[in-house]
């Protein structure tokens, strides 16, 4: 009996050492335990994704992510540049590059997130083929999203745009407009409310969702032909240039670019956003 007790105590002691060793190793694996990161996002669907990621980061790595929901496309980059945010995640590469150029900044992408569908919505027509000659089409007034709308119509075969304009064409770069469309250029967030006064409008999925529109209601989306879509429309996590190699921020990217987050991205936006890190080009 005493021999069995002694043997059991030895076994339990060994197990305790193994458990302690495993726990210590696990704790040591949490390189960023106690670190905090503030991220700026736009749109309720993005907030849902980052709330999920915040829980995941805290549980798996001990990282606290503070999610700031912002309401327009100006504040997130201004706040990042002035240090109010550590990272932001709301824009595609084209928008970031254009913003940097216009504001003499060098905000830097460090990881891809998703591609947001740019959908064409209409209160009057059920198919893009039904849009008549001389229709008035709403597009975003900012160069990147407005340009993307024009390129989307080119993908749909309804316009031709000068190739030399690249990913930032304007209405002046239209070289062929066989249906004689006219364009109403509005701030992106105003497009849903203007829809009744237009024949159709291009609205990205985040703004559409906030306005109560379902991505399934879009009569066309440029992501329907994903291969024709420029890589510049992949959304990114961005930071200041001096932090581009920050290992904490790259850990956030690593946690984001996983299958469970991809599912949340898709579900949070009702299928309006697609994971965009697989096959993406390297950053310069």
N, C-alpha and C positions, 0 to 999 in steps of 0.2 A: 504493500500500500504506500509506504513512504517512498519507495523507489519510483512508483507511478507519479506521485505528487511532484517529486524532484524533477522527473523527466518532463512533466507537463509545464512546470515553471520555467525550465530551460527553453522549451518550445515557445511558450508565451513571450518570454524575454526576447527570443530571436525574432518573433513576429513583431514585437514592439519596436525593435531596432530597425527592421525592414520598413515598417509603417512610418517611423520617424524619419528614416532616410529618404523614403519616397516623398513624404510631405515636404521635407527640406528641399529636395530636388525640384518638386513642383513649384514651391515658393520661389526658388532661385530662377525658375524658368520665366517667372513674371518680371521681366526686365524693367517694365515700365509701371510697376505697382505704385499707386498713389499719384501718378501724373494726371494732369488735366489739360483738355484741349477744347477750345471754343470754335464751333463751326457755324457759318452762316449759310442758310438754305432758303430757297424760294418755293412756295407751293406746299399745300398740305400733304400731297403724296410723298414729296421728298422728306418732309418732316417725319412722316410715318416710317420711312426707311431708316432715317438717322436715329429715330427713337429706338428702333429695333437694334441698330448697330451699337447704340449707347449701352443698352442692356447687355449685349454680347461682349462688348469691350470690357465692361466692368466685371462681368462674371469670369471671362477667360483670361484677361490680362491685368485686371485691377486698374484699368484706365477709366477716368471719368470724362465723358464727352458732354459738353454743354451745347445744346442745339438751339440756335437763335433763328426763329422764323421771321424772315423779312418779306416785305410786300412789293418790292420792285426790283428792277435789274440794275439799278445804279448803286444803291447803298452797299450791297455785299462786297464790291470791289473797293469802294472808298473805305469801308470799315476794315478791310483786309490791309490795304495800303497804309492806313494810319495806326495799325496795331490793335484795333478794337477786336478783331478776330484773328485766330491763329491760321485757319484755313477756311475756304468756302467751297461750296459744291452746288452750283446752280447753272453753269454756263458751258457752252461747247467751245471748242478750240477757236473757231472763227470769231466768236463774240469776244473771247479773251484777247486775242491778238489785236482786234480792232480797238478794243477799249484801251489796251496798253498804248497803242499808237496815238490815240486821241488825247490821252492823259499823261503822256510821257512817263509811263510806269513800266515795270518789268515783272509783273506778277507772273508766276511760273506754274505750269501744270506738273503734277507729280504722279497722277494716276487717273485712269479712265473709270467712269462709272456706267453710264447708260447712254443710249440714243433715244431722244424723245421724238415721238412721231409728230410731224407737222401735218395736221389734218385740215382738209377743206370742208367747212360746214356750211349748210344752207337751210334756211327756213322755207325755201320755195321749191327746191329741186332735190330729187332722190338719187340722182346719178350725175356724175361729172359730165357725161355725154349730153345731158339735158340742158346744161347751161347755155343760154342763147347768145347770139351775136349781140354786141354792144352791152354786154353784162358789166355791172360794176362789182369789182372784186376787192375785198378788204385785205390789206397786207400790213405787217408791222412797219413802223416808220424807222426803226433802227436798221442800219445797213445790213447787218448779218442775217437777221430773221426776215427782213423784207426781201433781201437777195435770195435767201433760201426759198421763199415762196415763189419767186419768179422761176427759179431752177426747178421747183416742183412741177410747175405748169409745163416746163420744157420736158421733164420726165414723162408727163402725161400726154405729150404730143400736141399741146395747144399753143405753145409759143416757141420761138427760137430766140436765144440770147447770145450776144457776142462772146465768144470763148475767151477773148482777151480780158474780159471783166472778171474772170476767175470766179471765186465764191462770193464776191460782193457786187453783183450786178444791180443796177438801178433800172427804173423804167426807161431811162434814156438809152440803155444798152439792149433794149429789145430790137431785134433785127427783123422779126416776122411775127405779126399779130393777126392771123387770118380771121379771127372772130371779133376783132376790133374791141377787145376788152379795155375798160378804163379801170384805174386803180385808185382806191381810197387808202391813203397811208395814215395810219393811226398808231398811237402808243399801244404796244402789244396787249396790255391789260384792258384796253377799251374795246377791243374787237368783239368780244361776246355781246356786249350791250348794243353795239352798232349793227349786229347781224340782221335785225328786222329791216333796216334801211338799205341793205346790200343784197345782191343776188347770191353772194357766197363770200366767205372769208377764211383765210388761213389762220388757224389758231393752234398753238402748241398744246400738248396734252395737259401740262400742269395748269395752265390758265383755263383751258377748257373744263378740266375737272373742278376747279374752284368755282366756275360759273354754272356748275350743274349739268354740263354736257358730258355725255359718254363718248369715249373714243370710238365706240362701235357706231355712233351716229355720223361719223365723218364719211363723206361720200367719196373721199380719196385721201390717201396719205403717201408722202414721198417714200416712206419706209416699205411700202408695198413692193418696191423694186430696190431692195437694200444694196445690191451690188452697184447700182448707179449713183448711190448717195456718197458724197464726199466724206472722207475720214474727218474732215474739219468739223463735222456736226456731231462727233462723239463728245459727250459731256465729260468734264474732268473735275478732280479735286485740285485746287490751286492754293498756292501760298506765296509768301514774299521770296524774292530771289535768294536772300541770305539763308533761308530755311529750306531750300529745295532738297538738301541732303539730310534733313533732320530725321533721325531714325525713328523717333516717336511718330511723326506724321506718316512715315512710310509703313509703320506697323498698322496705322489706321487704314491705309490703302490696302494692305494685305488682308485685314479683317473684312474689308468691304468686298473684295474681289473673290468671293466664295459662293458656292452654289446656294446656300441657304439665303444669302442676301439677294442673289439673283431672283429667287422666287418671290421675295418680298417686293423687290423693284417692280416685277411684272404685276403682282396682285394689287399693290398700292395705287397704281396708275391705271387699273382696269385694262391692262394690256397695252397701255399707251406708251410705255417705255420698255426698251429692250436692253439687257446687259450688253456692254460694249467693250469689254476688256479682251476677250478672246480674239486673236488675230489682229489686234490693234498695232499700229506702227509705233516704234520707239520715239520718245521725245528727243529733240535736238539737244 
